[in-house]
Amino acid sequence: MRFHNRNQSEGFTLLEILIVLTLIGIVSVGVYSFTVTSGVNYLRLHEDGLRFSELSEKSQRISRVLRGGGDITEATNDAITIYAYFSPADQYYSLIRYYKDPTNTKIMADVTPMTSNPPIGTPITAQKVTYTILDDFYNDPASKTFEYLDSAGAVMTLPVADNHTIKGLRVNLITASPRSPATTKTAISADVSLRNKKTNL
């Protein structure tokens, strides 16, 4: 007859269970941290990509308008006023003013249609329309929103004595991520040649 000793029954000891649970916890924390970090980094890269794409589109839109512009009537670091076609369907130039809003967080455009092209036409002030071009602009004190180039492509010193000597423009746009605007910025610059600029307007 065989007898079984109850003290020799198979099973895990409490110490073994605690070791296994500890190892599972360590692995789980590592996997969780890796997954969360990867997800956050992906979302940040995706957000930065979208912001750059939007900023590029806005920069190209402003550049297209300015490239076909004529006479410049205002030239500062924060604003430019120019006769140009705001829409390809426009029959005449409009008087267009790009500028930073009072809070320095938006790029705006005032578009005033003309009765005909300058120097004959006059602005129809009652039909002026204001557009928000960029609604998350980052105001960097070290950056000039508008720079003016001479015939050699050099940046001109403001104020420019004769706006007819301006042959090109540089538009500098910056946005910042809402999560850390002091460190996460997206900037784009576009040089524009004033190909349709006249000197007799």
C-alpha positions as CSV (number, residue, x, y, z in Angstrom):
1,M,0.0,0.0,0.0
2,R,1.4,3.5,-1.0
3,F,0.8,6.6,1.0
4,H,1.1,10.2,-0.4
5,N,2.7,12.9,1.8
6,R,0.5,16.0,1.6
7,N,3.6,18.2,2.2
8,Q,5.0,16.9,-1.2
9,S,2.0,17.9,-3.3
10,E,2.9,19.9,-6.4
11,G,2.3,23.7,-6.8
12,F,3.9,27.2,-6.8
13,T,5.2,28.7,-3.7
14,L,4.2,32.2,-2.7
15,L,7.7,33.4,-3.4
16,E,7.6,32.1,-7.0
17,I,4.2,33.7,-7.6
18,L,5.5,37.1,-6.4
19,I,8.6,36.8,-8.6
20,V,6.5,36.0,-11.7
21,L,4.1,38.9,-10.9
22,T,7.0,41.3,-10.5
23,L,8.5,40.3,-13.8
24,I,5.1,40.6,-15.5
25,G,4.7,44.1,-14.0
26,I,8.2,45.2,-15.2
27,V,7.5,44.0,-18.7
28,S,4.1,45.5,-18.8
29,V,5.4,48.9,-17.7
30,G,8.1,48.8,-20.4
31,V,5.6,47.8,-23.1
32,Y,3.1,50.5,-22.0
33,S,5.8,53.2,-21.8
34,F,7.1,52.3,-25.3
35,T,3.6,52.2,-26.8
36,V,2.5,55.6,-25.2
37,T,5.8,57.3,-26.2
38,S,5.6,56.0,-29.8
39,G,2.0,57.1,-30.0
40,V,2.7,60.6,-28.7
41,N,5.7,61.0,-31.0
42,Y,3.6,59.9,-34.0
43,L,0.8,62.4,-33.1
44,R,3.3,65.2,-32.7
45,L,5.0,64.4,-36.0
46,H,1.6,64.2,-37.7
47,E,0.5,67.6,-36.1
48,D,3.8,69.2,-37.1
49,G,3.3,67.9,-40.7
50,L,-0.2,69.3,-40.9
51,R,1.0,72.7,-39.5
52,F,3.8,72.9,-42.1
53,S,1.5,71.9,-44.9
54,E,-1.0,74.6,-43.9
55,L,1.7,77.2,-43.4
56,S,3.1,76.3,-46.9
57,E,-0.3,76.7,-48.5
58,K,-0.8,80.1,-46.8
59,S,2.6,81.3,-47.9
60,Q,2.0,80.2,-51.5
61,R,-1.3,82.0,-51.5
62,I,0.2,85.3,-50.3
63,S,3.1,84.9,-52.7
64,R,0.8,84.4,-55.7
65,V,-1.1,87.6,-54.9
66,L,2.1,89.6,-54.4
67,R,3.9,88.2,-57.4
68,G,1.3,89.7,-59.7
69,G,1.2,93.0,-57.9
70,G,1.8,96.4,-59.1
71,D,2.6,99.5,-57.1
72,I,3.4,99.2,-53.4
73,T,1.9,102.0,-51.2
74,E,3.0,100.8,-47.8
75,A,6.2,98.9,-46.9
76,T,6.9,98.0,-43.2
77,N,8.1,94.9,-41.4
78,D,4.6,94.2,-40.2
79,A,2.4,95.3,-43.2
80,I,2.4,95.7,-46.9
81,T,-0.2,97.5,-49.1
82,I,-0.1,96.7,-52.8
83,Y,-2.3,96.9,-55.9
84,A,-2.8,93.3,-57.0
85,Y,-5.3,90.7,-58.1
86,F,-6.7,88.9,-55.0
87,S,-8.5,86.4,-57.1
88,P,-7.6,85.1,-60.6
89,A,-11.2,86.0,-61.7
90,D,-10.8,89.7,-60.8
91,Q,-11.2,92.1,-63.7
92,Y,-9.2,94.9,-62.0
93,Y,-6.6,95.2,-59.3
94,S,-7.7,95.5,-55.7
95,L,-5.9,97.5,-53.0
96,I,-4.7,94.8,-50.7
97,R,-3.2,95.3,-47.3
98,Y,-1.6,92.3,-45.5
99,Y,-0.9,93.0,-41.8
100,K,-0.7,91.5,-38.3
101,D,-3.8,92.0,-36.2
102,P,-3.5,94.0,-32.9
103,T,-2.8,90.8,-30.9
104,N,0.0,89.7,-33.2
105,T,-1.6,86.3,-33.5
106,K,-3.2,86.5,-36.9
107,I,-2.2,87.6,-40.5
108,M,-5.1,89.6,-42.0
109,A,-5.8,91.0,-45.4
110,D,-8.0,94.0,-46.2
111,V,-9.1,93.8,-49.8
112,T,-10.6,96.9,-51.4
113,P,-11.8,96.6,-55.0
114,M,-11.0,99.3,-57.6
115,T,-13.2,101.0,-60.2
116,S,-10.4,100.2,-62.7
117,N,-6.6,99.6,-62.6
118,P,-4.3,102.4,-61.3
119,P,-3.6,105.1,-61.9
120,I,-7.1,105.7,-63.3
121,G,-9.1,103.6,-60.8
122,T,-10.0,104.5,-57.3
123,P,-10.7,102.2,-54.3
124,I,-14.3,101.4,-53.6
125,T,-14.0,101.6,-49.8
126,A,-17.6,100.6,-49.2
127,Q,-16.8,97.2,-50.6
128,K,-13.7,96.5,-48.5
129,V,-13.6,92.9,-47.2
130,T,-11.3,91.7,-44.4
131,Y,-10.0,88.1,-44.5
132,T,-8.1,86.1,-41.9
133,I,-5.2,84.6,-43.8
134,L,-3.4,82.8,-40.9
135,D,-5.1,82.4,-37.5
136,D,-2.3,80.9,-35.5
137,F,0.5,83.3,-36.3
138,Y,3.5,83.2,-33.9
139,N,5.0,86.7,-33.4
140,D,8.8,86.2,-33.1
141,P,10.4,89.5,-32.2
142,A,13.6,88.4,-34.1
143,S,11.7,87.8,-37.3
144,K,10.3,90.3,-39.8
145,T,7.1,89.3,-41.4
146,F,7.8,91.3,-44.6
147,E,11.2,92.1,-46.1
148,Y,11.9,94.1,-49.2
149,L,14.5,93.2,-51.8
150,D,16.3,95.5,-54.3
151,S,17.2,94.5,-57.9
152,A,20.2,92.6,-56.6
153,G,18.1,90.6,-54.2
154,A,19.5,92.3,-51.1
155,V,17.3,93.2,-48.2
156,M,16.5,96.9,-48.1
157,T,16.7,99.1,-45.1
158,L,13.4,100.6,-43.9
159,P,11.9,103.0,-44.5
160,V,12.4,102.8,-48.3
161,A,12.7,106.2,-49.8
162,D,11.2,105.2,-53.1
163,N,8.9,102.2,-53.2
164,H,9.5,101.9,-56.9
165,T,13.0,100.6,-56.1
166,I,11.5,97.5,-54.4
167,K,11.8,94.6,-56.9
168,G,11.1,91.7,-54.6
169,L,9.7,90.6,-51.3
170,R,10.3,88.0,-48.6
171,V,7.4,86.7,-46.6
172,N,8.2,85.1,-43.3
173,L,5.4,83.1,-41.6
174,I,5.7,81.3,-38.3
175,T,3.3,79.2,-36.3
176,A,3.7,77.5,-32.9
177,S,2.3,74.4,-31.4
178,P,-0.2,75.1,-28.6
179,R,1.5,72.4,-26.5
180,S,4.8,74.3,-26.2
181,P,4.8,77.5,-28.3
182,A,8.2,78.6,-26.8
183,T,10.0,75.6,-28.3
184,T,7.9,74.1,-31.1
185,K,7.7,76.5,-34.0
186,T,7.2,76.0,-37.7
187,A,8.6,78.7,-40.0
188,I,8.6,79.2,-43.7
189,S,10.0,81.9,-45.9
190,A,9.1,82.7,-49.5
191,D,10.9,85.1,-51.9
192,V,8.7,86.8,-54.4
193,S,9.7,88.6,-57.5
194,L,7.4,91.5,-58.5
195,R,7.2,90.5,-62.1
196,N,4.3,92.8,-63.0
197,K,5.5,95.8,-61.1
198,K,5.2,99.1,-63.0
199,T,7.2,102.2,-62.3
200,N,4.5,104.7,-63.5
201,L,1.7,103.9,-61.2
